[in-house]
Amino acid sequence: MQSNDVRELHKRGVHIWDEWMVDEDGIYRIYEPVTDKYDKDKEVVVYDPLSVPVENPTGELKPKYNEDGKIMTAKSLIEGKNIKEAKFFGKEYAYTIGTAYGFITNRYKHTQNLINTLRNNKIDRRMVKSLWQDEFLRTAVLPSCVWSTEWDVTADTLNLSVHQRSCDTPLGLPFNVTQYATLLKMIAQVTDLEAGKINYSIKDAHIYVNQIDGIKEQIARYKRYRELLNQYKDHFNDFKNYEMSLNLFIDKLEERPDILETEYIKNCKLDKKIIDIIESEEKPYLWLDKNIKEFSSFDNSKELKHSKIKSYKHMGRIDFPIAQ
């Protein structure tokens, strides 16, 4: 869609950009990550992104004045969350993330230009697409984290280099890698090329303090996966005996909903999911409808009729909080 309108994502059940959406009044509100004592009357000064020059978009912001010559202020619009900061983007940017991502892609026709080049001069060495445009940094709610891509063709194989300036590793990285892998496959299909490799470069990879517990859980799950996988490979009989006893135990649990969700029981249920993954004959893969020959023809509705992740199994959801 090449859009920066968050409401288009809402139609598709996607809420990954909600925290960076400009409100109806043209103000972008940043909230405290943790609110211990909610104060609905708290007000903050609203700052003007355009108060800094283009040549210094990260300079010190100045307050925004209203039509009466008074400094604008803003209160929280989310009950239970204290407002921390605010910026005025203008009502024309309401419900968008400002001049970022889809806005830049559409303005410079990145996708169309890339496809045209691949079809007409696939050995071109200048297939570089940048979302980092100085002119529009000030009015971008979040300047692009993945900020550029480079494309090349070798022996009818399309390869991609992705450059990311900042990376929320637990939450953003899995999404971004999947996103660009899918894009590579789609672009390759409509240009009659094979999808090749992605070189992925991250300048600043980080884990936020409030994500540490989730990361520890993820690491613990991976260690347990490796333990059961090694048992499956080297001690198959022991593995199958454990699986049988585990299944019997889990079946009994279904008859006893009164039993508390102890850590032991949670670990047993986790092991059952891991065993299911290990024994799956078919691993996860991306399916694209081979009948689609034009990029714009891929269905981008909530149903995503032409693109699916199939045979995907996981060990259970881990909620990672975002940082505005």
C-alpha positions as CSV (number, residue, x, y, z in Angstrom):
1,M,0.0,0.0,0.0
2,Q,3.0,2.3,0.6
3,S,1.0,4.1,3.3
4,N,1.8,5.7,6.6
5,D,-1.8,5.5,7.8
6,V,-2.0,3.3,10.9
7,R,-5.8,2.8,10.4
8,E,-5.0,0.7,7.3
9,L,-3.1,-1.7,9.6
10,H,-6.0,-1.7,12.1
11,K,-8.3,-3.0,9.3
12,R,-6.0,-5.9,9.0
13,G,-5.8,-6.6,12.8
14,V,-2.2,-5.2,13.0
15,H,-1.3,-2.9,15.9
16,I,2.5,-2.8,15.8
17,W,2.5,1.0,15.0
18,D,-0.1,2.1,17.5
19,E,2.4,3.7,19.9
20,W,3.8,5.9,17.2
21,M,0.5,7.2,15.8
22,V,-0.3,10.9,15.8
23,D,-3.5,11.6,17.6
24,E,-6.6,13.2,16.0
25,D,-5.6,16.6,17.3
26,G,-2.3,16.4,15.4
27,I,-0.3,15.8,18.6
28,Y,2.0,12.8,19.1
29,R,2.0,11.8,22.7
30,I,4.8,9.8,24.4
31,Y,3.9,8.0,27.6
32,E,5.8,6.8,30.6
33,P,6.8,3.2,30.1
34,V,5.6,2.4,33.6
35,T,3.0,4.5,35.4
36,D,3.0,3.9,39.2
37,K,0.6,6.7,40.0
38,Y,-1.7,7.9,37.3
39,D,-2.4,11.6,37.1
40,K,-5.1,12.4,34.6
41,D,-4.5,16.2,35.0
42,K,-0.8,16.1,34.2
43,E,0.2,18.4,31.4
44,V,3.3,18.6,29.3
45,V,4.6,21.3,26.9
46,V,4.0,20.4,23.2
47,Y,7.1,20.8,21.1
48,D,7.4,21.7,17.4
49,P,9.5,19.3,15.3
50,L,9.8,22.1,12.6
51,S,11.5,24.4,15.1
52,V,14.9,22.8,14.2
53,P,16.5,23.4,10.8
54,V,16.8,20.6,8.2
55,E,20.5,20.6,8.6
56,N,20.2,19.8,12.3
57,P,17.0,17.6,12.7
58,T,18.2,16.3,16.1
59,G,18.7,19.7,17.6
60,E,16.8,21.1,20.6
61,L,13.1,21.5,20.0
62,K,11.2,24.6,20.8
63,P,7.6,24.8,22.2
64,K,4.7,25.0,19.8
65,Y,2.5,28.1,20.1
66,N,-1.3,28.1,19.4
67,E,-3.2,30.8,17.5
68,D,-3.5,32.9,20.7
69,G,0.2,33.0,21.1
70,K,0.2,30.6,24.1
71,I,2.4,27.6,24.5
72,M,0.5,24.5,23.6
73,T,0.1,21.8,26.3
74,A,-1.2,18.2,26.2
75,K,-2.7,15.7,28.6
76,S,-2.8,11.9,28.4
77,L,-5.5,10.3,26.2
78,I,-4.9,6.9,27.6
79,E,-6.5,6.2,31.0
80,G,-4.0,4.8,33.4
81,K,-0.9,6.0,31.5
82,N,0.9,9.2,32.4
83,I,2.0,11.4,29.5
84,K,5.8,12.0,29.3
85,E,6.4,14.2,26.2
86,A,4.4,15.6,23.2
87,K,5.1,16.9,19.7
88,F,2.8,18.7,17.3
89,F,2.8,17.3,13.8
90,G,-0.4,18.9,12.6
91,K,-3.9,17.5,12.0
92,E,-3.0,16.6,8.4
93,Y,-0.8,13.9,10.0
94,A,-3.5,12.5,12.3
95,Y,-3.6,8.7,12.5
96,T,-0.2,8.4,10.7
97,I,3.4,7.9,11.7
98,G,4.3,11.1,9.9
99,T,6.7,11.2,7.0
100,A,8.3,7.8,7.5
101,Y,8.4,4.4,6.0
102,G,5.4,4.1,3.7
103,F,5.4,7.8,3.1
104,I,9.0,7.8,1.8
105,T,8.4,4.5,-0.2
106,N,5.5,6.1,-2.0
107,R,7.0,9.5,-2.5
108,Y,10.1,8.1,-4.3
109,K,8.2,5.1,-5.8
110,H,10.9,2.8,-4.4
111,T,9.1,-0.5,-5.2
112,Q,8.0,0.4,-8.7
113,N,11.5,1.8,-9.6
114,L,13.2,-1.3,-8.2
115,I,11.0,-3.7,-10.2
116,N,11.4,-1.7,-13.4
117,T,15.2,-1.8,-13.0
118,L,15.3,-5.5,-12.4
119,R,13.2,-6.2,-15.4
120,N,15.1,-3.9,-17.8
121,N,18.7,-3.8,-16.4
122,K,19.2,-6.5,-13.8
123,I,22.9,-6.0,-13.6
124,D,22.6,-2.4,-12.5
125,R,24.9,-1.6,-9.6
126,R,22.8,1.3,-8.3
127,M,19.8,-0.5,-6.9
128,V,19.9,1.3,-3.6
129,K,16.7,2.4,-1.8
130,S,16.9,4.7,1.2
131,L,14.2,5.6,3.7
132,W,16.5,8.1,5.3
133,Q,15.7,11.4,3.7
134,D,17.0,14.5,5.6
135,E,14.1,16.7,4.3
136,F,11.5,14.5,6.1
137,L,13.3,13.5,9.3
138,R,11.8,16.3,11.4
139,T,8.2,15.2,10.6
140,A,8.8,11.5,10.9
141,V,7.4,10.3,14.3
142,L,10.1,7.6,14.2
143,P,12.9,8.0,11.7
144,S,13.3,4.6,9.9
145,C,15.2,2.0,11.9
146,V,15.8,-0.2,8.8
147,W,16.9,2.7,6.7
148,S,18.2,1.3,3.4
149,T,18.4,-1.7,1.1
150,E,20.7,-2.7,-1.7
151,W,19.8,-5.2,-4.4
152,D,21.9,-7.1,-6.8
153,V,21.5,-10.0,-9.3
154,T,24.0,-12.7,-9.7
155,A,23.3,-15.5,-12.2
156,D,19.5,-14.8,-12.1
157,T,19.5,-14.9,-8.3
158,L,18.3,-11.8,-6.5
159,N,20.2,-10.9,-3.3
160,L,19.5,-8.2,-0.7
161,S,21.6,-6.2,1.8
162,V,19.6,-4.6,4.6
163,H,21.0,-1.9,6.8
164,Q,19.5,-1.1,10.2
165,R,20.6,1.8,12.4
166,S,18.8,0.7,15.5
167,C,17.3,-2.6,16.5
168,D,15.0,-3.6,19.3
169,T,16.3,-7.1,19.3
170,P,13.6,-9.1,21.1
171,L,10.6,-7.4,19.5
172,G,11.7,-5.7,16.3
173,L,14.4,-8.0,14.8
174,P,12.2,-11.1,14.2
175,F,9.6,-8.9,12.5
176,N,12.2,-7.0,10.4
177,V,14.0,-10.2,9.2
178,T,10.7,-11.9,8.3
179,Q,9.5,-8.7,6.6
180,Y,12.5,-8.3,4.3
181,A,12.8,-12.1,3.6
182,T,9.2,-12.0,2.4
183,L,9.8,-8.9,0.4
184,L,12.8,-10.5,-1.3
185,K,10.8,-13.5,-2.3
186,M,7.9,-11.4,-3.6
187,I,10.2,-9.1,-5.7
188,A,12.1,-12.1,-7.1
189,Q,8.9,-13.9,-8.1
190,V,7.5,-10.9,-10.1
191,T,10.8,-10.3,-11.8
192,D,11.4,-13.9,-12.9
193,L,14.4,-14.3,-10.6
194,E,15.4,-16.8,-7.8
195,A,15.4,-15.4,-4.3
196,G,19.0,-15.6,-2.9
197,K,20.6,-14.4,0.3
198,I,20.1,-11.5,2.7
199,N,23.1,-9.8,4.2
200,Y,21.8,-8.1,7.4
201,S,23.7,-5.3,9.0
202,I,22.7,-3.8,12.5
203,K,24.6,-0.8,13.9
204,D,23.0,-0.6,17.3
205,A,21.3,-3.8,18.6
206,H,19.8,-3.5,22.0
207,I,17.6,-5.1,24.6
208,Y,15.5,-2.8,26.8
209,V,15.6,-3.2,30.5
210,N,11.9,-4.2,30.7
211,Q,12.6,-7.0,28.1
212,I,15.2,-8.8,30.1
213,D,12.8,-11.3,31.7
214,G,11.4,-12.2,28.3
215,I,14.9,-12.7,26.9
216,K,15.8,-15.0,29.8
217,E,12.7,-17.1,29.0
218,Q,13.6,-17.2,25.4
219,I,17.1,-18.4,26.1
220,A,15.8,-21.0,28.6
221,R,13.4,-22.4,25.9
222,Y,16.2,-22.6,23.4
223,K,18.5,-24.5,25.8
224,R,15.6,-26.9,26.6
225,Y,15.0,-27.4,22.8
226,R,18.7,-28.3,22.3
227,E,18.5,-30.8,25.2
228,L,15.5,-32.6,23.8
229,L,16.8,-32.4,20.2
230,N,20.1,-34.1,21.4
231,Q,18.1,-36.7,23.2
232,Y,16.1,-37.3,20.1
233,K,19.2,-37.8,18.0
234,D,21.4,-39.8,20.5
235,H,19.0,-41.5,22.9
236,F,15.9,-42.1,20.8
237,N,14.4,-44.7,23.1
238,D,14.7,-42.5,26.1
239,F,13.2,-39.7,24.2
240,K,10.2,-41.7,23.1
241,N,9.6,-43.1,26.6
242,Y,9.7,-39.5,28.0
243,E,7.2,-38.4,25.3
244,M,4.8,-41.2,26.1
245,S,4.9,-40.5,29.9
246,L,4.6,-36.8,29.2
247,N,1.5,-37.3,27.0
248,L,-0.2,-39.4,29.7
249,F,0.6,-36.8,32.3
250,I,-0.8,-34.0,30.2
251,D,-4.0,-36.0,29.5
252,K,-4.5,-36.4,33.2
253,L,-4.1,-32.7,33.7
254,E,-7.1,-32.1,31.4
255,E,-9.2,-34.0,33.8
256,R,-8.0,-31.8,36.7
257,P,-8.6,-28.1,35.9
258,D,-8.4,-27.4,39.6
259,I,-4.6,-28.1,39.6
260,L,-2.7,-24.8,39.7
261,E,-0.4,-23.8,36.9
262,T,2.8,-24.5,38.7
263,E,6.2,-24.0,37.1
264,Y,6.6,-27.7,36.8
265,I,3.4,-28.1,34.9
266,K,4.2,-25.2,32.6
267,N,7.6,-26.8,31.8
268,C,5.8,-30.1,31.0
269,K,3.5,-28.3,28.6
270,L,6.5,-26.5,27.1
271,D,8.3,-29.8,26.6
272,K,5.2,-31.2,24.8
273,K,5.3,-28.2,22.3
274,I,9.0,-28.6,21.8
275,I,8.6,-32.4,21.1
276,D,5.9,-31.5,18.6
277,I,8.3,-29.1,16.8
278,I,11.2,-31.7,16.8
279,E,9.0,-34.4,15.3
280,S,7.3,-32.3,12.7
281,E,8.1,-33.7,9.3
282,E,7.6,-30.3,7.6
283,K,9.4,-27.2,8.8
284,P,8.0,-23.7,8.5
285,Y,8.1,-22.1,5.1
286,L,6.8,-19.1,3.1
287,W,4.2,-19.9,0.5
288,L,3.5,-17.4,-2.3
289,D,0.9,-17.9,-5.0
290,K,2.9,-18.6,-8.1
291,N,0.2,-17.1,-10.3
292,I,0.9,-13.6,-9.1
293,K,3.1,-11.8,-11.6
294,E,2.7,-8.2,-10.6
295,F,3.7,-7.0,-7.1
296,S,0.6,-4.8,-6.7
297,S,-1.5,-7.9,-7.3
298,F,-0.5,-9.6,-4.1
299,D,-3.5,-9.5,-1.7
300,N,-2.8,-7.2,1.2
301,S,-6.1,-7.6,2.9
302,K,-6.5,-9.2,6.3
303,E,-6.8,-12.6,4.7
304,L,-3.4,-12.3,2.8
305,K,-4.7,-14.8,0.2
306,H,-1.5,-14.9,-1.8
307,S,1.1,-15.3,1.0
308,K,1.2,-17.6,4.0
309,I,3.6,-18.9,6.6
310,K,2.8,-22.6,6.6
311,S,3.7,-25.4,9.1
312,Y,4.6,-22.8,11.7
313,K,4.8,-24.1,15.3
314,H,6.1,-22.3,18.3
315,M,6.6,-22.7,22.0
316,G,4.1,-20.1,23.2
317,R,3.8,-16.4,23.1
318,I,6.2,-14.2,25.0
319,D,5.0,-10.6,25.5
320,F,7.8,-8.0,25.0
321,P,6.9,-4.4,25.9
322,I,7.8,-1.7,23.4
323,A,9.8,1.5,24.1
324,Q,8.5,4.7,22.5
